[in-house]
Amino acid sequence: MRKRTLPLAVLATAALGLTACAGGGSGSGDVSADGQTLTVWIMQGTNPDSEAFFKEVGSAFKKETGATLKVEYVQWADAHDRFVTSIAGNTTPDVAETGTTWTAEFADAGALAPIGDYVDKAGLKDDLVQGLADSGTYDGELYGMPWYAGVRSIVYRTDVFEELGLKAPTTWQEIVDAGTAIKAAKPDMIPFPVPGDAEFTAYPWVWGAGGEVSELDGDTWKSGLASDDSRKGIQFWTDLATKYDLSSSGATTWKETDVLDNFVQDKVAMAIMGSWTPATIVEKNPELEGKFAAIPIPGEDGGMSPSVLGGSHLSMFNTSKNKDLAFQFIEMMTTGKFASEWAEQTGYFPGQTSLLSDSTESEDPLVKPFAEQFVDGGASLPVTPKFGAVQAKKTTNAMIQAILSGSKSVDQATTDAAKEMDDIMNGK
């Protein structure tokens, strides 16, 4: 079985008192780089105040190292192609934000420099969030420094539940029961949308039923989507739409952004949504403030279903002429002051366990459940350069959409998806 969960005990590493400088952290030793420039690519949109944030970072970086920080902002939609082009042309930046499913791909291409020795020297190895460290590791080497991550849980309308005398669901059957009651009382509201173009909302039900997405067997990747356990989870997820009529026909083509938009418009009662969405909900519809909360995704009979722990690493490229300087920036961003500020401003969780205590100890109904999901039920997708190709092919989305549209049964859709996944992952 793939290791999926991050036990709360890991937070004990906070007691180690890992040191960080006032600007962020420089346990690896200060670098003198007067007159040099460090080029960094950062994805646009994660933090609406990115420019102000990096202006402050640049000032601190200049003060500590003498080097100038040059930040270029890249759209997520264009980022992968831009990386591929820059790798081919040997024009990569010194450091870049890399999505957790990209890091292994770029490492496999020989574009990234390993950073494990730097992390060890800085005394940070035991403080990394395990799921993020796992996705940043390729062939036994760490290439992606955990920076931030988010996780998906269930967001629900507390005012609707209170009005109807419902309790937040703790099992799969209770999701159905609550959704059915909402459907009967509020026919204009979607009880629980099942988005067809949102693969990360499907995997919790696979894992929650005991299934797997894909596992390495020797040198061969084998998809678990067509196993009995995975089919059970996928059947439940799609049954919310096809059997219980708790979704809508339009949701068959929805992305996660469509779920968010409809929740904001007061049209959705429950949905799988990211830990970064509550602030956006209130920003777009202030009238919903105080009217919704979150819960971890329930297990079939209680407990918690794992959810994809996705986010970003900071990676150092082989083209960097001053790798010590590059890592000093990476460390500044991922530890201490700047890591905490980034997490607070974006609504994501930091990549260091010692910085998670505020979230895990919070009683905020829009923080604590996500933190519990993140720590106790954060799951990683297969760490291989090939999984990005699976996502590009939209193998999982096509499977879910085929079931929702009625063009394929669960058995046929999962069989086809597992075969396509295996062919892609094994280079056929």
Backbone torsions as a table, in degrees:
resi	resn	phi	psi	omega
1	MET	NA	142.9	174.7
2	ARG	-70.1	141.5	173.8
3	LYS	-71.5	123.2	-173.2
4	ARG	-116.8	-31.9	-169.5
5	THR	-102.0	157.3	178.3
6	LEU	-116.5	98.1	-173.7
7	PRO	-62.4	147.2	179.3
8	LEU	-58.2	-26.1	-179.5
9	ALA	-58.7	-23.6	-178.4
10	VAL	-64.4	-22.1	179.6
11	LEU	-68.6	-12.8	177.4
12	ALA	-62.0	-20.0	179.0
13	THR	-63.2	-19.0	177.7
14	ALA	-61.1	-30.2	-178.9
15	ALA	-68.0	-12.4	179.5
16	LEU	-68.3	-18.3	179.0
17	GLY	63.3	43.6	-179.5
18	LEU	-56.8	130.4	-171.9
19	THR	-77.9	149.5	174.7
20	ALA	-147.4	143.7	178.9
21	CYS	-77.0	168.2	-177.0
22	ALA	-60.6	-32.6	-178.4
23	GLY	-79.3	-18.6	-180.0
24	GLY	160.4	-56.0	178.3
25	GLY	161.9	131.0	178.9
26	SER	-142.8	43.7	-179.1
27	GLY	-61.4	-19.6	-178.7
28	SER	-82.7	-3.0	178.8
29	GLY	103.7	136.1	-179.8
30	ASP	-66.6	149.0	179.2
31	VAL	-116.5	133.6	174.8
32	SER	-98.2	117.2	-175.1
33	ALA	-140.4	46.4	-179.6
34	ASP	-54.4	130.2	175.9
35	GLY	85.3	-8.7	179.9
36	GLN	-86.6	161.2	177.4
37	THR	-125.2	133.0	176.2
38	LEU	-108.0	120.9	-179.5
39	THR	-96.0	129.4	-175.1
40	VAL	-131.5	136.4	173.6
41	TRP	-104.8	129.6	179.1
42	ILE	-126.7	138.3	179.8
43	MET	-71.5	138.6	-176.0
44	GLN	-86.4	139.4	172.5
45	GLY	105.8	-20.8	-179.3
46	THR	-64.1	-42.8	178.6
47	ASN	-119.9	115.2	-178.7
48	PRO	-64.0	-17.7	179.2
49	ASP	-108.1	32.3	-175.7
50	SER	-56.5	-43.1	-175.4
51	GLU	-64.9	-42.7	177.3
52	ALA	-65.9	-39.6	-179.7
53	PHE	-61.7	-49.2	-176.1
54	PHE	-76.1	-17.5	171.4
55	LYS	-65.8	-41.9	177.2
56	GLU	-67.3	-42.7	178.1
57	VAL	-60.5	-44.1	-179.1
58	GLY	-60.4	-38.9	178.5
59	SER	-65.4	-44.0	179.2
60	ALA	-66.3	-38.7	-179.7
61	PHE	-65.9	-41.4	178.1
62	LYS	-63.0	-42.4	-178.8
63	LYS	-65.0	-38.7	-176.5
64	GLU	-80.3	-34.8	-170.8
65	THR	-118.2	-20.4	-174.1
66	GLY	84.4	-5.6	-177.1
67	ALA	-91.2	153.6	176.2
68	THR	-93.1	133.9	178.5
69	LEU	-95.6	122.9	177.5
70	LYS	-112.4	109.6	-177.0
71	VAL	-103.9	128.0	174.8
72	GLU	-114.4	132.2	-177.5
73	TYR	-97.5	133.3	-174.0
74	VAL	-123.7	134.1	176.7
75	GLN	-69.9	136.8	178.2
76	TRP	-54.8	-41.5	-175.5
77	ALA	-62.7	-28.4	-177.3
78	ASP	-100.8	-10.4	-166.5
79	ALA	-62.9	-46.4	-174.6
80	HIS	-61.2	-46.5	179.4
81	ASP	-63.7	-36.7	179.2
82	ARG	-66.5	-39.8	176.4
83	PHE	-61.7	-48.0	-177.9
84	VAL	-59.2	-43.9	179.4
85	THR	-64.3	-42.7	-178.0
86	SER	-69.6	-33.6	177.3
87	ILE	-66.4	-43.6	179.5
88	ALA	-63.7	-34.6	-177.5
89	GLY	-94.8	2.9	179.0
90	ASN	59.2	39.2	-179.0
91	THR	-121.5	32.5	-178.6
92	THR	-72.3	157.7	176.8
93	PRO	-74.5	177.6	175.3
94	ASP	-71.0	-45.4	-177.7
95	VAL	-138.3	146.4	176.1
96	ALA	-148.4	152.5	168.9
97	GLU	-74.6	124.5	178.2
98	THR	-121.6	131.0	176.2
99	GLY	-60.2	148.9	-172.8
100	THR	-61.7	-24.3	178.3
101	THR	-91.3	0.0	178.5
102	TRP	-100.6	-26.4	-170.1
103	THR	-57.7	-45.8	-180.0
104	ALA	-63.4	-37.2	179.3
105	GLU	-61.9	-46.3	-178.3
106	PHE	-71.4	-32.5	175.8
107	ALA	-66.6	-42.1	179.1
108	ASP	-62.1	-31.7	178.9
109	ALA	-76.3	-5.0	179.3
110	GLY	81.1	14.6	-175.3
111	ALA	-86.8	-22.5	-173.7
112	LEU	-102.1	151.5	175.6
113	ALA	-98.4	136.4	177.4
114	PRO	-65.6	143.2	-177.2
115	ILE	-121.4	6.6	-176.7
116	GLY	-57.3	-41.3	-179.5
117	ASP	-64.6	-38.8	177.4
118	TYR	-63.5	-43.7	-179.1
119	VAL	-63.8	-42.3	178.0
120	ASP	-62.2	-45.7	-178.4
121	LYS	-62.2	-35.6	179.9
122	ALA	-78.8	-5.8	179.7
123	GLY	72.5	29.3	-174.0
124	LEU	-104.7	-8.8	-171.2
125	LYS	-54.7	-43.4	-175.8
126	ASP	-80.1	-1.7	-177.6
127	ASP	-106.0	3.8	-179.0
128	LEU	-81.6	137.1	172.6
129	VAL	-62.1	122.3	-167.5
130	GLN	-59.7	-42.1	-178.5
131	GLY	-62.2	-37.8	178.1
132	LEU	-72.8	-36.8	176.8
133	ALA	-65.5	-39.5	179.3
134	ASP	-61.3	-45.2	-178.1
135	SER	-72.6	-16.2	177.5
136	GLY	-94.8	4.6	-177.2
137	THR	-108.1	133.2	179.6
138	TYR	-138.8	128.7	-178.0
139	ASP	51.3	39.9	175.2
140	GLY	79.9	1.5	-180.0
141	GLU	-114.4	141.3	176.9
142	LEU	-85.0	121.7	179.8
143	TYR	-117.0	-14.1	-178.3
144	GLY	-125.7	117.4	176.9
145	MET	-79.5	121.5	178.4
146	PRO	-54.4	124.9	-179.9
147	TRP	-112.3	-63.3	178.4
148	TYR	-150.7	159.9	179.8
149	ALA	-153.1	156.8	174.2
150	GLY	-129.0	168.8	179.9
151	VAL	-144.4	154.9	-179.8
152	ARG	-103.1	135.8	174.4
153	SER	-133.3	-168.3	177.7
154	ILE	-97.4	125.5	172.6
155	VAL	-103.3	134.2	-176.4
156	TYR	-140.4	157.0	-178.6
157	ARG	-83.2	104.2	-178.6
158	THR	-64.9	-33.0	-179.3
159	ASP	-67.0	-37.8	177.9
160	VAL	-66.7	-45.2	179.6
161	PHE	-62.4	-41.8	179.3
162	GLU	-65.9	-41.7	-180.0
163	GLU	-60.2	-38.0	-176.9
164	LEU	-95.0	3.6	178.9
165	GLY	69.0	32.3	-178.1
166	LEU	-100.1	151.6	174.4
167	LYS	-106.0	151.7	178.0
168	ALA	-58.5	133.1	-176.1
169	PRO	-67.4	142.5	178.0
170	THR	-120.3	-2.9	176.7
171	THR	-139.9	169.4	178.2
172	TRP	-64.9	-40.9	-179.4
173	GLN	-64.1	-34.9	179.2
174	GLU	-68.7	-28.0	173.3
175	ILE	-63.0	-45.6	179.1
176	VAL	-62.6	-45.4	-177.6
177	ASP	-62.6	-45.0	179.8
178	ALA	-66.2	-42.3	179.5
179	GLY	-63.1	-39.4	179.4
180	THR	-65.0	-40.2	179.0
181	ALA	-66.2	-40.2	179.0
182	ILE	-66.2	-41.5	179.2
183	LYS	-59.2	-41.6	-178.7
184	ALA	-70.0	-37.9	-175.1
185	ALA	-86.5	-28.1	-175.4
186	LYS	-135.1	76.7	-174.6
187	PRO	-63.6	-17.6	179.0
188	ASP	-87.9	-0.5	-177.6
189	MET	-108.4	140.3	175.4
190	ILE	-84.8	114.9	-176.5
191	PRO	-62.2	-44.1	-177.1
192	PHE	-158.6	92.6	-177.6
193	PRO	-65.5	141.4	175.2
194	VAL	-112.1	94.1	-176.0
195	PRO	-74.3	130.6	-176.1
196	GLY	-81.2	-19.6	-177.1
197	ASP	-112.7	48.9	-175.2
198	ALA	-150.0	77.9	-171.1
199	GLU	-58.7	-32.4	-175.7
200	PHE	-68.6	-16.9	176.3
201	THR	-81.9	-12.5	-178.5
202	ALA	-90.9	-33.5	-173.2
203	TYR	-63.8	-33.3	178.5
204	PRO	-56.4	-33.5	-178.1
205	TRP	-76.8	-30.5	173.6
206	VAL	-64.1	-53.4	-179.3
207	TRP	-66.5	-38.2	-178.4
208	GLY	-63.9	-26.5	177.9
209	ALA	-89.8	-0.5	179.6
210	GLY	95.2	7.4	-179.9
211	GLY	-88.6	-179.7	179.1
212	GLU	-134.6	156.4	176.6
213	VAL	-80.1	-56.0	176.7
214	SER	-163.9	140.5	180.0
215	GLU	-130.9	151.3	179.0
216	LEU	-85.9	123.3	177.8
217	ASP	-116.9	97.4	-171.9
218	GLY	69.3	-117.5	177.4
219	ASP	-104.6	8.7	-174.3
220	THR	-117.1	132.2	173.5
221	TRP	-83.6	134.1	179.1
222	LYS	-126.6	117.6	178.8
223	SER	-69.4	141.8	176.6
224	GLY	-104.9	9.5	-175.1
225	LEU	-64.0	-26.4	-177.9
226	ALA	-96.3	9.1	177.0
227	SER	-72.4	162.1	179.9
228	ASP	-59.9	-41.5	-178.6
229	ASP	-65.3	-46.9	-179.9
230	SER	-62.0	-41.9	179.1
231	ARG	-61.7	-35.9	178.4
232	LYS	-62.4	-44.5	179.5
233	GLY	-67.2	-43.3	179.7
234	ILE	-66.6	-37.1	177.0
235	GLN	-60.6	-45.2	179.8
236	PHE	-61.8	-47.5	-176.6
237	TRP	-60.3	-47.1	-178.8
238	THR	-76.0	-27.3	175.8
239	ASP	-61.1	-28.3	177.4
240	LEU	-55.5	-31.6	178.2
241	ALA	-93.7	-50.3	-169.1
242	THR	-82.6	-28.9	-177.7
243	LYS	-101.4	-46.6	-174.0
244	TYR	-96.9	-9.1	176.9
245	ASP	57.2	43.8	-179.1
246	LEU	-97.4	-5.1	179.4
247	SER	-108.6	-149.9	175.6
248	SER	-146.6	156.6	-178.8
249	SER	-62.3	-34.3	179.9
250	GLY	-63.8	-28.5	-177.4
251	ALA	-67.8	-12.8	179.5
252	THR	-57.2	-29.1	180.0
253	THR	-109.8	7.3	-177.1
254	TRP	-69.8	145.2	165.4
255	LYS	-97.4	176.1	178.8
256	GLU	-63.3	-31.8	178.4
257	THR	-65.2	-30.5	177.1
258	ASP	-70.1	-37.2	176.1
259	VAL	-61.6	-46.8	179.3
260	LEU	-59.7	-47.0	-178.8
261	ASP	-59.6	-41.8	-178.9
262	ASN	-73.1	-31.1	174.7
263	PHE	-65.3	-44.6	179.4
264	VAL	-60.4	-33.9	-178.6
265	GLN	-84.4	13.2	174.5
266	ASP	68.4	29.8	-176.9
267	LYS	-109.1	-4.9	-173.5
268	VAL	-127.7	135.8	-179.3
269	ALA	-95.1	-38.9	178.4
270	MET	-140.0	148.3	176.7
271	ALA	-165.8	153.8	169.8
272	ILE	-80.1	122.2	-177.1
273	MET	-142.9	160.4	-175.4
274	GLY	-81.6	157.9	179.9
275	SER	-64.8	-15.6	-179.5
276	TRP	-90.3	-2.7	-173.0
277	THR	-86.7	-27.4	-176.1
278	PRO	-54.3	-42.6	-179.5
279	ALA	-62.8	-37.5	179.5
280	THR	-67.3	-39.1	179.4
281	ILE	-59.1	-49.0	-178.4
282	VAL	-67.8	-37.0	179.1
283	GLU	-63.1	-41.7	-177.4
284	LYS	-81.5	-26.5	179.3
285	ASN	-144.6	84.5	-177.8
286	PRO	-56.7	-23.7	-178.8
287	GLU	-67.7	-16.4	179.6
288	LEU	-86.5	-6.4	-179.6
289	GLU	-59.4	130.4	-179.4
290	GLY	82.1	0.3	-176.8
291	LYS	-110.0	7.7	177.6
292	PHE	-146.3	158.4	-178.9
293	ALA	-148.4	-179.4	-179.5
294	ALA	-127.5	155.3	172.1
295	ILE	-138.8	148.9	172.2
296	PRO	-59.6	152.1	178.0
297	ILE	-66.9	120.9	-175.4
298	PRO	-67.2	151.9	167.3
299	GLY	-76.1	169.2	-176.4
300	GLU	-54.5	-46.3	-178.0
301	ASP	-117.1	23.5	-178.1
302	GLY	123.3	177.7	-177.3
303	GLY	75.6	-144.7	-172.1
304	MET	-139.6	136.3	171.5
305	SER	-88.5	133.5	178.7
306	PRO	-61.8	150.6	-179.6
307	SER	-132.2	148.9	-176.3
308	VAL	-60.2	124.5	174.3
309	LEU	-93.3	100.9	-176.1
310	GLY	-119.5	152.2	-179.8
311	GLY	175.2	-141.1	-174.9
312	SER	-137.8	149.4	168.9
313	HIS	-104.1	166.2	162.0
314	LEU	-109.4	124.4	-175.6
315	SER	-119.9	145.1	178.1
316	MET	-98.7	132.9	-179.0
317	PHE	-94.6	149.2	-178.6
318	ASN	-62.1	-21.8	-179.2
319	THR	-75.0	-11.8	-179.4
320	SER	-62.8	128.2	-177.8
321	LYS	-83.5	-17.2	178.8
322	ASN	-132.5	86.6	-174.8
323	LYS	-70.9	-29.2	175.6
324	ASP	-63.1	-42.5	177.8
325	LEU	-65.5	-41.2	179.3
326	ALA	-60.3	-43.3	-179.5
327	PHE	-71.3	-31.3	177.5
328	GLN	-61.4	-38.5	175.1
329	PHE	-64.7	-45.6	179.8
330	ILE	-57.2	-44.3	-179.2
331	GLU	-67.4	-39.1	178.5
332	MET	-60.5	-38.4	-176.3
333	MET	-77.9	-27.4	-170.2
334	THR	-106.8	0.5	177.6
335	THR	-134.0	156.4	171.5
336	GLY	65.9	-144.7	-169.8
337	LYS	-54.2	-51.9	-174.2
338	PHE	-70.7	-33.1	176.4
339	ALA	-65.0	-42.4	179.4
340	SER	-66.0	-42.6	-179.3
341	GLU	-65.6	-40.0	179.3
342	TRP	-62.4	-44.8	179.8
343	ALA	-61.3	-42.5	-179.0
344	GLU	-65.7	-41.4	-176.4
345	GLN	-74.0	-28.3	-174.9
346	THR	-99.1	-20.3	-175.6
347	GLY	83.5	10.7	175.9
348	TYR	-97.7	170.2	177.1
349	PHE	-97.3	145.6	178.1
350	PRO	-71.4	162.6	-177.6
351	GLY	-90.0	5.6	178.7
352	GLN	-113.1	132.2	-178.1
353	THR	-64.9	-29.4	-178.5
354	SER	-69.0	-14.0	179.8
355	LEU	-100.0	1.9	-175.6
356	LEU	-90.0	-10.8	-170.7
357	SER	-60.1	-39.2	179.9
358	ASP	-59.8	-38.7	-179.3
359	SER	-73.1	-44.4	-176.9
360	THR	-71.1	-23.6	179.5
361	GLU	-94.0	-5.0	-178.3
362	SER	-68.7	146.7	174.1
363	GLU	-103.5	4.2	179.2
364	ASP	-64.1	124.6	-178.4
365	PRO	-66.2	-7.0	176.6
366	LEU	-110.2	7.4	178.2
367	VAL	-123.1	-54.1	-173.2
368	LYS	-57.7	-46.3	-179.0
369	PRO	-61.9	-39.4	177.1
370	PHE	-65.3	-39.6	178.9
371	ALA	-63.7	-39.9	177.6
372	GLU	-64.0	-42.5	177.9
373	GLN	-63.1	-42.6	-178.5
374	PHE	-61.9	-45.7	-174.3
375	VAL	-82.7	-45.3	-175.0
376	ASP	-94.9	-15.8	-176.3
377	GLY	-142.7	40.3	175.4
378	GLY	-92.6	128.3	-174.9
379	ALA	-121.9	150.2	179.1
380	SER	-108.4	142.4	172.6
381	LEU	-80.3	166.7	-177.2
382	PRO	-53.5	129.8	-179.1
383	VAL	-91.5	93.8	-179.2
384	THR	-159.2	145.5	177.0
385	PRO	-58.3	-22.0	-174.9
386	LYS	-78.6	-20.3	-175.3
387	PHE	-68.9	-28.9	175.1
388	GLY	-60.6	-33.9	177.8
389	ALA	-70.0	-34.5	175.5
390	VAL	-62.4	-43.4	179.3
391	GLN	-66.9	-39.0	178.7
392	ALA	-63.4	-34.3	178.2
393	LYS	-75.8	-15.4	-177.7
394	LYS	58.7	43.9	-177.7
395	THR	-59.8	-47.9	-178.1
396	THR	-69.5	-41.6	179.4
397	ASN	-61.7	-42.6	179.0
398	ALA	-62.4	-37.3	178.0
399	MET	-61.8	-50.2	-178.4
400	ILE	-64.3	-42.0	-178.8
401	GLN	-65.9	-36.1	178.6
402	ALA	-64.3	-37.7	179.1
403	ILE	-71.3	-45.3	-178.4
404	LEU	-63.5	-36.3	-178.6
405	SER	-80.2	-12.6	-179.4
406	GLY	84.5	6.8	-178.5
407	SER	-78.2	-19.9	177.0
408	LYS	-141.2	149.9	171.7
409	SER	-76.2	167.1	176.4
410	VAL	-59.3	-43.1	-179.3
411	ASP	-62.1	-45.6	-178.4
412	GLN	-68.8	-42.9	-178.0
413	ALA	-64.4	-41.7	-179.8
414	THR	-71.0	-36.4	176.5
415	THR	-61.2	-46.6	-179.3
416	ASP	-65.7	-42.0	-178.5
417	ALA	-67.0	-41.4	179.7
418	ALA	-63.0	-40.5	178.9
419	LYS	-65.0	-46.1	-179.9
420	GLU	-62.7	-41.0	178.6
421	MET	-62.3	-45.4	179.4
422	ASP	-61.9	-42.9	-179.5
423	ASP	-61.5	-43.0	-179.0
424	ILE	-69.8	-46.9	-175.6
425	MET	-66.4	-27.0	-178.1
426	ASN	-105.4	12.5	172.0
427	GLY	72.6	27.9	179.8
428	LYS	-88.1	NA	NA
